[in-house]
Structure formats: structure tokens, C-alpha cells
């Protein structure tokens, strides 16, 4: 019985030496470690730093169909408000945009066919702008320039009709965005950029000292230890 107890105590006291040490960066190395052979080891610390840098400038945005629909509905409301101003018998001139004299005259003189054609031209211009993606921080003069260019596609004959259409597009789209971030595509872009740049590595030569007993294990030393299965 005494013999069995002694054996148990001896076995228990030897267990710490049998357990593989829990190595990680920052922990004091329990032994000297030397590289058994030449190797190129992936530098995980440098890789994560590079990935973090890419995250801020590798955001992929896609068209948000729901937000696009909301912006088109806003445009429809403004088209309707503009028509109500035109048909008002009280002489009210409060509408979605400020009208200059030429625009006001054009609105009053246009017939139903011109009205419907112009509304459709404004809708098509808005759809083309939104299909390219709209950011909320776009300067007003840039947004107006984009609207003017899109309206040229339909060749609106009247200058007043063109300027009014441009005003309406700016009014309905300014300060809004129809873009959303796509996490999956953003991640794919980051990985593509990392592949182009190349995976950072640590060059190790046979006999190089990886860790010294009693000194903290660096992240790079940990990667090398892990590479050699230590």
C-alpha cells in the first residue's frame, strides 16, 4: 500500500514535465529553441497588420434596390407637386423647387403630351444616375453637373425644361445614397489585394536561435515555433 502511494506521488509530481507548455506570444520561453532546418515561415503579425490597413480602403459598395426605390418615390412626389403648382388656380407658386420666369412660362404652356414626355425623361435620367451609384456627400454642383449630362441623353429641346429637370433631380437626390456595403465582396477584395502584395514571410536558417529560455516569446518567434511543430 505504501509502495503504491509512493508511486502515485512520484507520478503526480512528474506530470508538469509531461504536459506540453502553453506557448503564446509574450510568455517566457521555457527552453532554448533552434531551427532544425531552413524555412520560409508566414509572418502572421505582419499579415494581420497589412489586412487591417486594407480594411479601411477596401470597402465594396453595391446598389441598394430598396433605397433606390425610395429615391424614385421621392422624385415621383416632387413631379406630382410640380404639376399641382402648374394646375393651381390660386396662383400659388410654392413647389418642390424655385422657378425662374422662363421655367414658369414653360410649365404653364406645355400640353399634356409634353408633360408626360418630360416626366419620363426626368425619370430615366434619375434611373441612370442611380444605376451608377449615388453617394450622400456628393457636392451639389457635381450632382447638378451629373444631372445635366444625363438629361442631354434625351435631348430635351427647351432650355427652361432642361434647367427645371436638373433642379428637380438635384432636389430629389441631394444628400442621399443608394449604396450599401457588401461585407463578402469587401473581404474578397482584401484577400485579392493581399495575394497581389504577397504573403509576408520570415526567413529562417538552420541553426538560428528561435527562443532563449526565460525571455519573452515574440510574435514572429511564435510563428516559427508553430511552423516547426514546437
C-alpha positions as CSV (number, residue, x, y, z in Angstrom):
1,X,0.0,0.0,0.0
2,X,2.8,2.4,1.0
3,X,4.6,1.4,-2.3
4,X,1.5,2.2,-4.3
5,X,1.2,5.6,-2.6
6,X,4.8,6.5,-3.3
7,X,4.4,5.6,-6.9
8,X,1.3,7.8,-7.2
9,X,3.0,10.7,-5.6
10,X,6.0,10.4,-7.9
11,X,3.8,10.1,-10.9
12,X,1.8,13.2,-9.9
13,X,4.9,15.2,-9.3
14,X,6.2,14.4,-12.7
15,X,3.0,15.4,-14.6
16,X,4.0,19.1,-15.1
17,X,7.0,17.9,-17.0
18,X,4.9,15.7,-19.2
19,X,2.3,18.4,-20.1
20,X,3.2,20.4,-23.2
21,X,3.7,24.1,-22.2
22,X,1.1,26.6,-23.3
23,X,3.2,28.7,-25.6
24,X,2.0,32.0,-26.9
25,X,3.5,35.4,-27.7
26,X,4.6,37.3,-24.6
27,X,5.1,34.2,-22.5
28,X,8.6,33.5,-21.2
29,X,10.2,30.7,-23.2
30,X,10.6,27.5,-21.1
31,X,13.5,26.4,-23.3
32,X,16.1,27.3,-25.9
33,X,14.8,26.5,-29.4
34,X,16.9,26.2,-32.5
35,X,15.6,26.0,-36.1
36,X,16.1,22.4,-37.3
37,X,16.3,23.4,-41.0
38,X,15.9,26.3,-43.4
39,X,12.3,27.6,-43.9
40,X,10.2,30.4,-45.0
41,X,7.5,31.0,-42.3
42,X,4.4,33.0,-42.7
43,X,4.6,36.2,-40.6
44,X,1.0,36.3,-39.2
45,X,1.6,39.5,-37.3
46,X,2.7,41.4,-40.4
47,X,-0.2,39.8,-42.4
48,X,-2.8,41.0,-39.9
49,X,-1.3,44.5,-39.8
50,X,-1.5,44.5,-43.6
51,X,-5.0,43.2,-43.6
52,X,-6.1,45.9,-41.1
53,X,-4.6,48.6,-43.3
54,X,-6.5,47.3,-46.3
55,X,-9.9,47.1,-44.4
56,X,-10.2,50.9,-44.4
57,X,-9.7,51.3,-48.1
58,X,-11.2,48.1,-49.5
59,X,-14.9,48.6,-48.8
60,X,-17.0,47.4,-51.7
61,X,-20.4,49.0,-52.1
62,X,-23.3,47.8,-54.2
63,X,-26.6,49.3,-55.3
64,X,-29.3,49.0,-52.6
65,X,-32.6,48.3,-54.5
66,X,-34.8,49.3,-51.6
67,X,-33.1,52.7,-51.2
68,X,-33.2,53.2,-55.0
69,X,-36.9,52.7,-54.9
70,X,-37.4,55.2,-52.1
71,X,-35.5,57.8,-54.0
72,X,-37.6,57.2,-57.1
73,X,-40.7,57.6,-55.0
74,X,-39.4,60.9,-53.7
75,X,-38.9,62.0,-57.3
76,X,-42.5,61.0,-58.1
77,X,-43.8,63.1,-55.2
78,X,-41.9,66.1,-56.5
79,X,-43.2,65.6,-60.0
80,X,-46.7,65.5,-58.6
81,X,-46.2,68.6,-56.5
82,X,-44.8,70.4,-59.6
83,X,-47.9,69.5,-61.6
84,X,-50.2,70.7,-58.7
85,X,-48.4,74.1,-58.8
86,X,-48.9,74.3,-62.5
87,X,-52.7,73.5,-62.2
88,X,-53.3,75.7,-59.2
89,X,-55.9,78.4,-59.9
90,X,-54.9,80.5,-56.9
91,X,-51.6,81.5,-58.5
92,X,-49.6,79.7,-55.8
93,X,-46.0,79.2,-56.8
94,X,-44.7,77.1,-53.8
95,X,-43.4,73.9,-55.2
96,X,-40.5,71.4,-54.8
97,X,-38.1,73.9,-56.5
98,X,-37.9,77.6,-57.2
99,X,-39.0,78.5,-60.7
100,X,-37.4,81.2,-62.8
101,X,-39.7,83.2,-65.2
102,X,-38.8,81.0,-68.2
103,X,-39.5,77.8,-66.3
104,X,-42.8,79.1,-65.0
105,X,-43.9,80.1,-68.5
106,X,-42.9,76.7,-69.9
107,X,-44.8,74.9,-67.3
108,X,-47.9,76.9,-68.0
109,X,-47.7,76.5,-71.7
110,X,-46.8,72.8,-72.1
111,X,-49.5,70.5,-73.2
112,X,-50.3,67.0,-71.8
113,X,-48.0,65.2,-74.2
114,X,-45.1,67.4,-73.3
115,X,-45.9,67.0,-69.7
116,X,-45.8,63.2,-69.9
117,X,-42.8,63.1,-72.1
118,X,-40.8,65.4,-69.8
119,X,-41.7,63.5,-66.7
120,X,-40.5,60.3,-68.3
121,X,-37.2,62.0,-69.4
122,X,-36.7,63.1,-65.8
123,X,-37.4,59.5,-64.5
124,X,-34.9,58.0,-67.0
125,X,-32.2,60.5,-66.0
126,X,-32.7,59.6,-62.4
127,X,-32.6,55.9,-63.1
128,X,-29.3,56.3,-65.0
129,X,-27.8,58.3,-62.1
130,X,-28.9,55.8,-59.5
131,X,-27.7,52.8,-61.6
132,X,-24.2,54.3,-61.3
133,X,-24.5,54.6,-57.5
134,X,-25.1,57.8,-55.6
135,X,-23.2,59.0,-52.5
136,X,-24.7,61.3,-49.9
137,X,-21.7,63.5,-49.7
138,X,-21.6,64.5,-53.4
139,X,-21.3,68.2,-53.8
140,X,-24.3,70.0,-55.1
141,X,-22.5,71.4,-58.2
142,X,-21.3,67.9,-59.0
143,X,-24.7,66.5,-58.6
144,X,-26.1,69.2,-60.9
145,X,-23.4,68.5,-63.5
146,X,-24.3,64.8,-63.4
147,X,-28.0,65.5,-63.8
148,X,-27.3,67.9,-66.8
149,X,-25.2,65.3,-68.5
150,X,-27.8,62.6,-68.1
151,X,-30.5,64.9,-69.4
152,X,-28.5,65.5,-72.6
153,X,-29.1,61.9,-73.5
154,X,-32.8,62.6,-74.1
155,X,-32.2,65.8,-75.9
156,X,-34.8,68.0,-74.2
157,X,-35.4,70.8,-76.7
158,X,-36.3,73.6,-74.3
159,X,-33.6,75.3,-72.2
160,X,-36.2,76.0,-69.5
161,X,-37.3,72.4,-69.5
162,X,-33.7,71.2,-69.1
163,X,-32.9,73.6,-66.2
164,X,-36.1,72.7,-64.4
165,X,-35.4,69.0,-64.9
166,X,-31.9,69.4,-63.5
167,X,-33.3,71.3,-60.4
168,X,-35.8,68.6,-59.7
169,X,-33.2,65.8,-59.9
170,X,-30.9,67.7,-57.6
171,X,-33.7,68.4,-55.1
172,X,-34.9,64.8,-55.0
173,X,-31.4,63.1,-54.8
174,X,-29.2,65.6,-52.9
175,X,-27.8,64.3,-49.6
176,X,-29.0,60.7,-50.3
177,X,-27.3,57.5,-51.2
178,X,-28.5,54.2,-52.7
179,X,-25.3,52.3,-51.8
180,X,-24.7,49.7,-49.1
181,X,-21.5,47.9,-48.0
182,X,-21.2,44.3,-49.1
183,X,-19.1,42.5,-46.4
184,X,-18.5,39.4,-48.5
185,X,-17.2,41.3,-51.6
186,X,-15.2,43.6,-49.3
187,X,-13.5,40.5,-47.8
188,X,-12.8,39.1,-51.2
189,X,-11.2,42.3,-52.3
190,X,-9.0,42.4,-49.3
191,X,-7.8,38.8,-49.9
192,X,-7.1,39.6,-53.5
193,X,-5.1,42.6,-52.5
194,X,-3.1,40.6,-50.0
195,X,-2.4,37.9,-52.7
196,X,-1.1,40.6,-55.1
197,X,1.1,42.1,-52.4
198,X,2.4,38.7,-51.4
199,X,2.2,36.9,-48.1
200,X,4.9,38.3,-45.6
201,X,7.3,35.7,-44.5
202,X,10.1,35.2,-42.0
203,X,13.3,33.7,-43.4
204,X,14.8,31.1,-41.1
205,X,18.2,29.3,-41.4
206,X,19.1,26.0,-39.9
207,X,20.6,26.6,-36.5
208,X,19.0,30.0,-35.9
209,X,18.1,30.7,-32.3
210,X,14.3,30.9,-32.2
211,X,13.8,31.5,-28.5
212,X,16.0,31.8,-25.5
213,X,14.9,30.3,-22.2
214,X,13.5,32.8,-19.8
215,X,13.0,35.5,-22.5
216,X,9.5,36.6,-23.8
217,X,8.4,34.8,-27.0
218,X,7.9,37.4,-29.8
219,X,5.0,37.0,-32.3
220,X,7.5,36.1,-35.0
221,X,9.2,33.5,-32.8
222,X,5.9,32.0,-32.0
223,X,5.1,31.7,-35.8
224,X,8.4,29.9,-36.3
225,X,7.8,27.6,-33.3
226,X,4.4,26.7,-34.6
227,X,5.8,26.1,-38.1
228,X,8.2,23.5,-36.7
229,X,5.6,22.0,-34.5
230,X,7.2,23.1,-31.3
